[in-house]
Amino acid sequence: MSWPIQTGLHALGDVTTLSGEVIRGAKLSWKAHGRLSPARDNVILYPTSYAAQHQELEWLIGPDGILDPTRWFIIQPDMFGNGLSSSPSNDPEYPALVTAWDNVRAQRRLLTEQFGIERLACVYGWSMGAQQAYHWAAIFPEAVERIIAICGSARTAVHNQVFLRSLMAVLEAAPEHIGGGRFTAKPMAALRAYGRIYASWALSQDFYRAGRHLTNEPSLEAFLVNQWEARWMARDAGNLYAQARCWDAGDISANPLHGGDLARALGAIQARVLLLPGETDLYFRVADNAAELPHLRHGEMRVIPSINGHRAGNPQGFAEDTAFLKSATRAWLDA
């Protein structure tokens, strides 16, 4: 079965960021699946995650998938810094820090200017996508009916920042690095190390103990080379650095609306919030969401029972995790 698909690159003009810098001639890439209802009341926003582009995340869209495009109008906006929207790889003057606040405000303009959409039935997001979902609900509380935040938190935890700053330090140590996340050439050795560090965090200790890394590879070394080095060495280092800074700065309260008061920002959310942390996620811990839950007006938490670490929230190839997300998501959208 097929469904209507649209793609575009929305021109935003010069955009002033939360940090006071400017994205000159900013552009936001997007893809939409399905048909917008006459009342414009069937919209799901599905923002991208760290380093990902929309095509890498659309595997879960389908009539039998997690998000059904025959019922919902699903819009995938590409984050700034992912290489499709304005990014260091296509803008030599890209700002030093572009935050989730900046992304969400640009997405709001995309929805209103491109589609005439003022209200969202749901924002569905994994990882940095979940952080954007949280930002949507806190920044535009009257425009969001529900959010589904998968393996993500309202504020990037300190231990998560330690991980991110170690990755940035790897890129900064590359001989090709000239400062500020800019490079004279692609730092291949640094990206190779980047991939190996990522492999230790994105998947849990239990995943490796169970030997799941050997499902499609003959050895640990082959797994690291084929599944992780290859992925990260194909990326643009400047884009990775910029989005790592965005992730590091993730905080729904760090803006003029909430003044750094996280409890206040959480309390301002009117949407029904479904938190789906992964049981063995090393980035966004169950405890982070548990601490947020008491401050939400309408919140619920369901833990993904998986040994697949952070990947449990984007479980392409993991049937049990996919079934869990599909069941939880469809129930939340029907409620």
C-alpha positions, 0 to 999 in steps of 0.5 A: 500500500502506498500513501502520498509523500511530499518533500521540501526545503523551507526558506526561513530567511535570517534566523536569530538563535537563542544564543544571539547568533544568526543563521543566514538564509536558514533552510529547513528540510522536511518530508511529509507522509499521508494526507492532511485532513480538512480540519488539519487535526491529524498531524504528527510531527516526527523530528530527527535525532542526532546525526540522522536524516529523515530517510533513516528514520522513516522505516517505522512509518507505514499502515502496519508500522508504529506511525500509520500514514493512512490515518495521520499526516506525518511531518519529518523536519530535519534538525539544523546541523544534519546536513539537509537543513542549514548545517556547517556542511552547507553554511560556512557561517553556521553559528557556534550553538544552535539549540533545540529551542531554535529548531522547534521555533523553526519547525513552528514556522514550517508548519504554519507557513507551509501547511497552515497548521496551528495545532499538533495531535502529537509530537513523536520523537526518539533521543534528540527527537524526544528532547524536541518533543519536550521543547514543543510541549513546553514552548508552545503548550497550547499547540500540542495535544500529546507528545511521545518522548522515547529515550529522551529527557527534558534536560540533558543529564550531567553524565550524558554531557560527559559522554558528549564532551568526550566525543567533542574532545576526540574531534577537537584533538584531530590535526584537521580541526582548526577550532570551533568544530571546523576542519580543514579536511575530513578527520578520518582517524578521529571519526573512526575513534568516534564510532568506537566510542559510540558503540560502547554507549548506544548499546548496553552491557547486556546487549554485548553479554548476550552476544547480539553484536554477533547476530550479523557479524563474525566477530566484535572487530567486524561489528565495530568496523562494519556497524560503527566505524562505517556509519560515523566515518560517512558523516560530516565532522562539523555537523556531528560537532554542532549537533553534539553541542545542541544535545549538550545544551538540551534543556526545556527551561533554558530560555526566556519563557522559563528562566532555567526553572525546570519544574516550572517548564515541566509544569507549563506543559498542557499536553498528555506526555508519554515517557518511554525510557529504555530499561538499559539506555545509558544516555537517558536513564529511567531515573531522569524521566522518573524525576520529571514525571511528578511535575507533569500535569498529564504524564505517564511512564512506561519502561521499554523492557529491552537489553538493546540500550538506547537503540531500543527506542529506534529498534529497526531490526529488533522485533520485540522492541518495535512491537512494544513501541507500536502498541504503546504509541497506538494506544496513546494516539487513540486515548 
